[in-house]
Amino acid sequence: MNLTFHVFDTERGVLATAPGIVTSYPGGDTAVRELEPLGPGLRPVAWNHCGAVDYAAVGQWAAYHRNRSTGTPVLVAPYLPSARGDHDPTDDARVAARLTAATGVAHIVTVDPHSPVWADEARRGGAAVTVIEAVDLVGCAAHHPGWAGVVAPDKGARDRAGRVASRLGVPLYVAGKQRNPVNGKLSGFVAPEGLPDRGRLLVIDDICDGGGTFAGLADAIRASRPELALHLWVSHGCFTGRWRENLAGYASVTSTDSRTTPDGVHVQPLEPFIVRALTALT
């Protein structure tokens, strides 16, 4: 199920499953049924498990609890819909943010958005937004000795990777991209300067789709530093197409469970961080 319903006990700090199903009328219209009102100290929570949001279902669920429950409804959406469309001429990120805010949820909890555009637009639409940052997730998953440094695949990932490097107390290395001056298409990577000769490097980014970018980065680094062991950590793993082949050069691949995670990928569970965020709302 892409959308699941929960109840958060604000006194005990426990997130549990709540009644509710998403179904449809014979004509195809979305219908949310079998919900139950929640009393004091219980906050209704809906968890969206993929990028696309069923705005009708979330809106109906939010309306029910605004009318019949004490706590205000919260949407947990770790992987935001159309978050990568922050520069699209069709305004994908802003449109999705406005639609999500218009469902009537009081608060949205998300994880390491691609850019601040989506969250800023949702706030303008009237929804409060809590962001769980990558540095907090990676700090728990990777905080052990032995890292020789953290690598940002490009300048766009510098801030995210830099915060992780600072938390781990290791150097930050920023790779570059080569583009064809004629058509502007990506033609390869430039390895970061100053890399050590050997050791373990942690590559940090927000999204891994097919893995082509990370394959190119690994090739560029190994061309001059073949003894380095590369480990990849991403906030959201789509893992499409030939991702296994493209990521074969990495000693390990880790992703949160913001999306369905295939075999062979280490999983960083999000629920403890979601519970912490929900506790802070109280």
VMD Tcl script that draws the C-alpha trace (Angstrom):
set ca {
  {0.00 0.00 0.00}
  {1.30 3.44 -0.90}
  {-0.63 5.12 1.93}
  {-0.93 3.66 5.42}
  {-2.73 5.05 8.45}
  {-1.31 5.31 11.97}
  {-1.89 6.79 15.38}
  {0.84 8.48 17.41}
  {0.50 8.30 21.19}
  {1.95 11.63 22.29}
  {2.38 10.56 25.92}
  {4.13 7.25 25.25}
  {5.91 8.29 22.05}
  {4.63 5.23 20.19}
  {3.53 5.01 16.56}
  {0.99 2.27 15.87}
  {-1.22 1.12 13.00}
  {-4.69 2.69 12.83}
  {-7.84 1.60 10.99}
  {-8.53 2.87 7.50}
  {-8.47 1.69 3.90}
  {-8.26 3.41 0.52}
  {-10.86 2.03 -1.85}
  {-13.00 3.37 -4.70}
  {-16.56 3.63 -5.89}
  {-17.65 1.56 -8.93}
  {-17.21 4.68 -11.04}
  {-13.58 4.95 -10.00}
  {-13.72 7.80 -7.46}
  {-11.35 7.48 -4.49}
  {-12.92 6.67 -1.14}
  {-11.28 6.35 2.29}
  {-13.26 4.18 4.67}
  {-13.17 2.35 8.04}
  {-11.52 5.27 9.87}
  {-12.06 5.76 13.60}
  {-11.95 9.00 15.62}
  {-8.99 9.55 17.95}
  {-9.26 11.09 21.40}
  {-6.94 13.35 23.41}
  {-3.25 12.49 23.32}
  {-3.58 10.61 20.03}
  {-2.45 12.21 16.77}
  {-3.59 10.86 13.38}
  {-0.70 10.13 11.01}
  {-0.77 9.08 7.36}
  {2.46 7.69 5.86}
  {3.04 7.95 2.12}
  {5.43 5.22 0.96}
  {6.30 6.40 -2.55}
  {6.77 9.64 -4.42}
  {3.26 10.07 -5.85}
  {0.61 11.22 -3.37}
  {-3.07 10.33 -3.71}
  {-4.28 13.83 -2.90}
  {-7.93 12.77 -2.77}
  {-7.23 10.01 -0.25}
  {-5.06 12.23 1.95}
  {-7.63 15.02 1.78}
  {-10.50 12.76 2.80}
  {-8.47 11.26 5.65}
  {-7.46 14.74 6.87}
  {-11.05 16.00 6.68}
  {-12.32 13.06 8.73}
  {-9.85 13.66 11.55}
  {-10.25 17.43 11.53}
  {-13.97 16.84 12.11}
  {-13.84 13.88 14.51}
  {-10.45 13.63 16.22}
  {-8.70 15.79 18.80}
  {-5.19 15.79 17.33}
  {-4.36 17.54 14.07}
  {-3.45 15.29 11.11}
  {0.18 14.80 10.09}
  {1.40 13.48 6.73}
  {4.69 11.59 6.72}
  {6.13 11.81 3.19}
  {9.84 10.93 3.29}
  {10.22 11.01 -0.52}
  {8.38 14.08 -1.74}
  {6.36 13.97 -4.97}
  {8.07 15.79 -7.87}
  {10.77 17.19 -5.56}
  {13.33 16.98 -8.36}
  {11.16 19.21 -10.53}
  {12.29 22.39 -8.83}
  {13.55 23.88 -12.11}
  {10.99 22.40 -14.51}
  {9.09 24.85 -16.74}
  {5.91 23.07 -15.65}
  {6.68 23.96 -11.99}
  {6.39 20.31 -10.90}
  {7.74 20.72 -7.37}
  {5.66 23.79 -6.54}
  {2.49 22.29 -7.99}
  {2.91 19.07 -5.96}
  {3.64 21.07 -2.81}
  {0.56 23.25 -3.24}
  {-1.65 20.21 -3.86}
  {-0.28 18.45 -0.77}
  {-0.83 21.49 1.44}
  {-4.35 21.84 0.03}
  {-5.32 18.40 1.39}
  {-5.67 20.05 4.79}
  {-2.87 18.25 6.64}
  {-1.58 20.41 9.46}
  {1.99 19.18 9.28}
  {4.26 17.36 6.84}
  {7.30 15.36 7.94}
  {9.81 14.65 5.18}
  {13.39 13.43 4.72}
  {16.25 15.27 2.99}
  {14.36 16.98 0.14}
  {16.18 17.49 -3.16}
  {15.98 21.26 -2.64}
  {14.16 23.69 -0.30}
  {11.70 24.69 -3.05}
  {9.06 22.06 -2.23}
  {8.99 22.67 1.53}
  {8.95 26.45 1.11}
  {5.96 26.24 -1.25}
  {4.07 23.89 1.10}
  {4.63 26.33 3.97}
  {3.21 29.13 1.84}
  {0.20 26.88 1.32}
  {-0.39 26.71 5.08}
  {1.24 23.40 6.07}
  {4.06 23.29 8.60}
  {7.01 21.19 7.38}
  {9.58 19.29 9.44}
  {12.69 18.15 7.56}
  {14.82 15.24 8.80}
  {18.30 16.01 7.50}
  {20.69 13.54 5.92}
  {23.42 14.43 8.40}
  {21.36 13.06 11.29}
  {20.58 9.85 9.43}
  {24.14 9.23 8.23}
  {25.61 10.18 11.57}
  {23.78 7.25 13.16}
  {24.48 4.82 10.34}
  {28.13 5.65 9.64}
  {29.57 6.97 12.89}
  {32.46 4.60 13.39}
  {36.21 4.97 12.86}
  {37.90 4.24 9.58}
  {36.53 6.78 7.11}
  {39.21 8.58 5.13}
  {36.75 11.20 3.94}
  {33.35 12.06 2.51}
  {32.79 12.68 -1.21}
  {30.19 14.97 -2.79}
  {29.50 13.80 -6.38}
  {29.14 17.42 -7.55}
  {28.83 20.98 -6.26}
  {25.09 20.53 -5.76}
  {25.78 17.89 -3.10}
  {28.50 19.93 -1.36}
  {26.37 21.25 1.51}
  {24.75 17.90 2.29}
  {28.04 15.97 2.15}
  {29.88 18.75 3.96}
  {27.61 18.52 6.99}
  {28.15 14.77 7.10}
  {31.93 15.19 6.84}
  {31.85 17.71 9.69}
  {29.75 15.37 11.85}
  {32.14 12.47 11.20}
  {35.22 14.65 11.63}
  {36.77 13.77 8.26}
  {37.76 15.74 5.13}
  {35.26 16.65 2.41}
  {36.14 16.01 -1.24}
  {34.03 17.51 -4.03}
  {34.02 15.93 -7.49}
  {33.42 17.83 -10.71}
  {31.48 17.14 -13.90}
  {32.65 17.48 -17.48}
  {30.11 18.58 -20.06}
  {30.21 18.61 -23.82}
  {30.53 22.32 -24.74}
  {28.46 21.75 -27.89}
  {25.34 20.05 -26.50}
  {25.80 20.55 -22.76}
  {25.41 16.83 -22.00}
  {27.38 15.21 -19.20}
  {30.46 13.50 -20.60}
  {32.30 12.40 -17.48}
  {33.50 13.15 -13.97}
  {36.59 14.85 -12.58}
  {37.93 13.19 -9.43}
  {38.28 15.42 -6.37}
  {41.68 16.88 -5.69}
  {43.77 15.77 -2.72}
  {42.36 12.26 -2.33}
  {44.32 9.87 -0.11}
  {46.06 6.90 -1.72}
  {44.04 4.33 0.19}
  {41.29 4.00 2.74}
  {37.47 4.11 2.80}
  {35.49 6.97 1.26}
  {31.81 7.64 1.92}
  {29.94 9.04 -1.10}
  {26.87 11.04 -0.03}
  {23.89 12.17 -2.11}
  {20.12 12.51 -1.83}
  {18.82 10.26 -4.63}
  {20.07 7.23 -6.54}
  {18.01 6.43 -9.61}
  {19.78 4.22 -12.15}
  {23.20 4.83 -10.62}
  {24.92 6.15 -13.76}
  {26.24 9.23 -11.99}
  {27.81 7.15 -9.24}
  {29.34 4.75 -11.76}
  {31.01 7.66 -13.52}
  {32.27 9.02 -10.21}
  {33.73 5.66 -9.21}
  {35.52 5.32 -12.54}
  {37.05 8.80 -12.21}
  {38.31 8.14 -8.67}
  {39.65 4.67 -9.40}
  {41.58 5.92 -12.43}
  {44.03 7.65 -10.08}
  {43.35 5.95 -6.71}
  {42.65 2.24 -7.36}
  {43.30 1.31 -3.71}
  {40.41 3.39 -2.37}
  {37.25 1.56 -1.22}
  {34.07 3.47 -2.08}
  {30.86 3.24 -0.07}
  {27.62 4.90 -1.18}
  {24.93 6.37 1.10}
  {21.77 7.96 -0.33}
  {18.68 9.31 1.37}
  {16.32 7.88 -1.26}
  {17.01 4.84 -3.40}
  {14.87 4.49 -6.53}
  {17.23 1.81 -7.95}
  {15.92 1.65 -11.48}
  {17.29 0.11 -14.66}
  {20.88 -1.18 -14.49}
  {21.59 0.07 -10.99}
  {23.28 -3.15 -9.84}
  {25.73 -3.03 -12.70}
  {26.34 0.70 -12.26}
  {27.00 0.39 -8.52}
  {29.20 -2.71 -8.78}
  {32.25 -0.59 -8.00}
  {31.01 0.25 -4.50}
  {31.91 -1.89 -1.50}
  {28.49 -1.15 0.00}
  {25.31 0.72 -0.85}
  {23.04 2.12 1.88}
  {19.67 3.83 1.58}
  {16.84 4.72 3.90}
  {13.57 2.82 3.53}
  {11.76 5.88 2.16}
  {11.03 3.64 -0.83}
  {11.02 -0.11 -1.33}
  {14.63 -1.25 -1.02}
  {15.86 -4.21 -3.11}
  {18.12 -7.03 -1.92}
  {21.78 -6.11 -1.74}
  {21.18 -2.62 -0.30}
  {21.80 -1.87 3.36}
  {18.73 -0.22 4.90}
  {18.66 2.74 7.27}
  {15.19 2.53 8.91}
  {13.34 5.84 9.13}
  {10.74 5.04 11.79}
  {12.90 6.01 14.81}
  {13.56 9.40 13.22}
  {9.91 9.84 12.29}
  {8.87 9.08 15.87}
  {11.40 11.62 17.12}
  {9.97 14.24 14.76}
  {6.40 13.47 15.83}
  {7.42 13.72 19.49}
  {8.88 17.17 18.83}
  {5.53 18.30 17.40}
  {3.85 17.71 20.76}
}
mol new
graphics top color blue
foreach p $ca { graphics top sphere $p radius 0.5 }
foreach p [lrange $ca 0 end-1] q [lrange $ca 1 end] { graphics top cylinder $p $q radius 0.2 }
display resetview
